[in-house]
């Protein structure tokens, strides 16, 4: 499915960056408007709130610290942004997520 187009009915939409966005009003990690990335919902619903070790370096990361060091970033192991199967999603720190994807794209 091309980026920025609507997903099948009820499945949300694809952002310009290639992630599936969905509406989950009342979900603990959803925005005020109920919007949340599908991969974040899948992993959150599996591992729950709180602090978790980064899959790659083991430092503690948290859902409660968005967009800064210490934030939990959901990493797609196979780098497919639409593969939101739980087996493909791991908690990551910001630095591991950035450097791992830079390495992946350079190879």
Secondary structure, DSSP 8 states (H G I E B T S, - for coil): --TTSB-STTS-EE-TTS-EEEE-TT-TT--TTSEEEHHHHHHHHHH-SSEEE-TTT--EEETTSTTSTTB-EEEETT--TT---GGGEEEE-HHHHHHHHHHHHH-
